[in-house]
Amino acid sequence: MSRPNSLAGRVFIAQLVVLTITFVALLATILLVAPGLFMYHLEMTGEDSPLVQLHAQQAFGTAVGIALLAAAAVAVLAAVLLSWFVARRVSRPIEDLADAAVQVAAGGRQITVPDNGFSRELADLSVAFQEMAEDLASTDQARARLLTDLAHEIRTPLATLEAHIDGLEDGILAADPHTFEVMRGQVKRLQRLSGDVRLAAAAQEHALDLQLRQVRISEIVSAACQVAGPSYLEKGVELHGQCENQVTVRVDTDRIAQVLSNLLDNALRHTPTGGQVTISCDVDAREVRVLVADTGEGIPADQLTAVFERFHRVDGSRRSESGGSGLGLTIARAIAVDHGGSLTATSPGPGGGTTLVLALPR
């Protein structure tokens, strides 16, 4: 396959074609129109000598020919210089982008595309490519962190299962209901982790296939409280539902119910016995907010954003076997964003409780 011509060559050829067409059109106009006009005006002066008219015609033709040749030479020179200038200004950023693309294709992510101010389109292209490279780098880092965190998360249940299997084989542990209950619990933990990882990936990639419909926000809140009620009663934590607003929102009912379930589970996990959790609603002209406030452990100020990252958990919950997968809030926020809303956390600090705010557009 032959190598395409350079950009400079293509620009020069294009300008040369334009100049040629212009020169031919100008020459045809001069040959067809100019002699007749010249002779007409010469005759209007009263000069009728054939010899004078002949010399005048020859002088006119020579002057026009020299002028055309000089103009053509200047135009060709200008076309060469302009083609070189434009090609260099256009091709340099394109070459930089091509080099950056080669680096990205080879696995490089830490690249910098030089700024280009020649045209708005090239500047936009450079900015878009730089943002794409940064997004790819961020994705690679997130993937590496995910694999590391996932390995950490499955290590504990696998170690527990291995220890119990070894204990059963060596006769140290009895094959009684308690032993099998512990093992079954670890299997369920792995199953839950697998499902949460898959759901978190789908939510963050906007691949949940939302089924939207109009529904009263109070109905979703009430249903979530009913589902969570037995768990709260068992732990001795009071759950107060204070959402009676009849405003409707266009949402996927199952997904928003899942968000509220995650928020209530998170609040229960971090609220000690005797504490309380309140779920309420707040409405304005633009959005509906569902607030889940607990009197539990609270969140340090530097972790209010980090709690929504995958596998991020407060140290206390990480040491607890009853801790969640570390993906609940990640999934909840991704679902909220998919609905055009948001999920944020506020807390006065450790021991001061936490309020999670789900905002949905009206």
N, C-alpha and C positions, 0 to 999 in steps of 0.2 A: 504494500500500500504506500503510495507516494506521500511525502510530507507536505502538509498544506503550506501555502505561501505565508510569509510573515505579515504581521498587521501593518507595518510600514509600507510594504510592497502593495498590499491591497488598497490602502488609503491612497497611495500615489497613483495607482492605476485608475482608481475611481475618479480622482481629480483630473487625471490626464484625459479620460473619456469625456468628462464634462467640458474641459477646455477645448478638445477637438470638435465637439459638437458646436460649441459657441463660435469657434474660429470658422468652421464651415458655414454656419448660418450667417455670420458677419460677412464672409467673403462672397457668398451668394447674393446677399443684399447689395453689397457694393457693386458687383458685376452687373447685376440686373437693374438696379435703380440709380446708382450714383452717376454713371456716364450720361444718361438721359437728362438728369437734373442739371448736371454741369453744363452740358451743351445748351440747354434751354436758357440758363442764366447768362451764359456767354453771348448768345444771340440777342438777349434782351439788352445787352450793353451797346448794341449797334455794330459790333465787330463782325464783319462778314468775310474777312480775308481767309481763304482756305489754309494758307501757310500758318497764319497765327492760330487758327483753330486747331491745326494738327499739332503744333508745338504745345499748345495749352493742354490738349488731351494727353500728350506724352508726359508732360510735367505732372499732370494730375495723377496718371497711372503710376508713375515712378514714386511720387510722394505717398500715395496710398499703399503701394507695395512695401516701401521701406517702413512705413508706420506699422503695417500689419506684422511684418517680420520682427520688428523691435518689440511690439506688444506681445507677440507669441513667445519670444525669448524670455521676456520679463515674466510672463505668466507661467511658463514652464519652470523657471527658476523659483518663483514664489510657490508653485505647487510642490516642488521637491522639498523646499525648506519647511513649508507648512505641514506637509505629510510627515516629515521626520519629527517635527515638534509634537504634533498631535499623537503620532504613533508612540513616541517615547512617553508622553504624559499618560496615555491610556494603557499602553502595554506594561509599564513598570508596575502599577498596582495589580494588574491581572497576573503578571509573573509572580508577584509576592503572594497573591492568593493561591496560585497553582502550587508554589513551593510549600505553603502552609497546608494545602490539601494533601500533598504527598506525605508531609510529616504526620498529619492526623491519620491517614490511611495506614501508615507504618506503626501506629500506636502511640505517637507523641501527642501530648495534651497541653503541655506548658508552652504554648506558642503565642507570639504577639504579632498581629497583623498591623503594619505601619498605617498611620492615618493618611488618607488621600483626600485632598481638597479640590481635585480637578473638576469633578462634577458631583452633583447630588446623588446620582444613581450609583456611582462607584463608591462614594462615601458610605451610602446606605449598605451596599454590598459588603464592604469591609467591616462595618459595625456588626452586621448580621452574622458574618462568618466568625468574627471574634466571639460573639455571644454564643454561637453554636459550639465553638471549641471549648469555651468555659463550661457550658452545660454538659458536654461530653466528659470533661474532667470531673465535674461535680458528680455525674452519674457513676463514673468509674470509682470514685472515692466512696460514694454511698454503697455501691455494690460490694466493694472490698470490706467496708465496715459491716454491711449486712451479713456477709459470710462469716466474719470474725465473731459478731454478736450471736449469730445463729449457732455456731460451733460452741460458744460458751453456754447458750441456753439449753442445748440438748445434752451437754456433758453431764449435768446433774442427774436427770432422770435415767440416762443410760447407765451411769455409774451405780445408781440405786438398783436398777434391774439386774445388772451384772452381779452385784454383791448378794442379792437375794437368790439368784440362780446358783451362784457358787455355794451359798449357805445351804440351799436345799440339796445340792449334790453331795456336800460334805457331811450332811446330817446335823449341821449346827442349828439350822432353822427348821422348825416343824412345818409340814405342809398343812397348815391350818387356815381357817378363813381370814385371820388377820394378815398373814403373810401374802395371801393372794389378793387381799384388798389393797395392800400397799403397792403390789406390782401392777394391779389393774389401774390404780390411781396414776402411776407413772406413765402407763400406756396412754391413758386419757389425756394426760398433760402433753405428751408428744403429739397426739392427734389434734388437740386444741391449738398447739403451736403451729402445726402444719397448716391447719385451716386458716389461722390468723395471718400467717405469712402470705398465703395465696390471696386472701381477701385484701390485705394491705397493698399488695402489688397491683391488684386490679383497681382498687380505689384510687391509688396515686397515679395510675395510668388512664384514669377516666374511662374504665371499661366495665362499669357496673350495670349498664343498660337499665337506667332508671325508668320506672313506670310511674309517671306523674299523674296526680289527680288532686282535686280540691278537697280539703279535709279540715275540720276544726282542730286547732292546735290543742285545745283542751281535751279532745278525745284521745290523741296520741299520748299526752302526759298522763291522763287517767289510766290508760291501758298499761303504760310503763310502770306506774306505781303499783298496780295490781300484780304484775308479774314479779316485781322486786320485793313485794311485801313479805312473803314468807322468809326470805333470807334475812331481811332486817329484823323480823320478829325473833328469829333463831339467835341472832347475835346480840339482841337487846339494844338495837339502835332505832330511835324513833324516825319515822319517815312521814313528812308532812307535805301533801300535795295542795298547792294554793293557786292553781291555774283554772279559772272559770271563764276566761275570756272566750267569746264565741267567734272571734275572727278566724278566717280560713286562710290556709296557705296551700300553694300548689307544690306538692312534694311526693316522693315515693314513700308511702306510709311505712312499709317494712324497713326501709333503710333508716328513716328518721327514728323509728322505734328502736332500731339497733343502736343508733347513736345514744339515745337516752338510756338504754340498757347499759351501755358501756360507761356512761357518766355515773349512773347510780351504782354500778358495781365498783367503780373506782372510788366513789365517795364512801361506800360501805367498807371497802378494804382499808381505807386510811382513817376511819372514824372509830374510836374505841367504844367498848360497851358503855351504855349510858349517854352517849352522844346523840346528836340528831342531825338529820339531813332534810333540807327544805327545797322543794322544787316549785318555782313560781314562774309567772309570765309577765312580760312587759312589752307594750305595743306602742309604736309611734307611726307616723305617716309613711315611713320607708320600710320598716322591718319589724319582725316579731322576734323577741328574745326570750329564750327559756333559760332560767338561771338555776343551777344546782349548787346550793351552798351547804357546806358541812362544817362541823365543829371539830374536825380532826387534826391531823398532824401539821397541816399547812405546807407551804412550798417556799423555799428560799427564793429571794428576788432574782438571783442569777439563773434559776432553773424554770422560770415561768414560761419560757418559750421552749426550752429543751425537753419539757415533759411530753411534748407532742412528737418528738423524734422516735424512730423505731428503737425498741428495746431500752429506752431510757426509763429508769425507775428510781424512786427514792431509795437510798441505801437500806432503809428499814425493810421495805418490801422485797428488795433483792435477797435479803437474808431469810425471808419467810417462805416456807413451802406453799403458803396460801397465796403468794403474790401472783399477779396476772402474768400474761405472756410478755407484757411490755409493749403490746401493739394496739391495745384498746383505744387509747387517745389518738394514736396515729390514724387508725381507721376512721374514728369519729370525725376528726378534722377533715380528712380527705372526702368523706361523704358530704360534710357541710359545704366544703368548697365546690363540690360537684353540683350542689343545689344553688350555687351563686351566693352562698352565705359564708359564715366564718365560725370558728370556735376558739375562744381565748380563755385564759386563766388569770385570776387575780388572787392575791393572798397577802396578808400583812406580815407573813413570815412563819417560821416554825412555831407550831403550837397555836396558831391563830386561825386555823381553818382555811378552806379554799372555796372559791366560787368559780365554777365553770359556766361560761356564757355561750350558748348556741344561738346565733343570729341567722334568721332566714328572711329573704326578701318577701314583701307582701305582694 
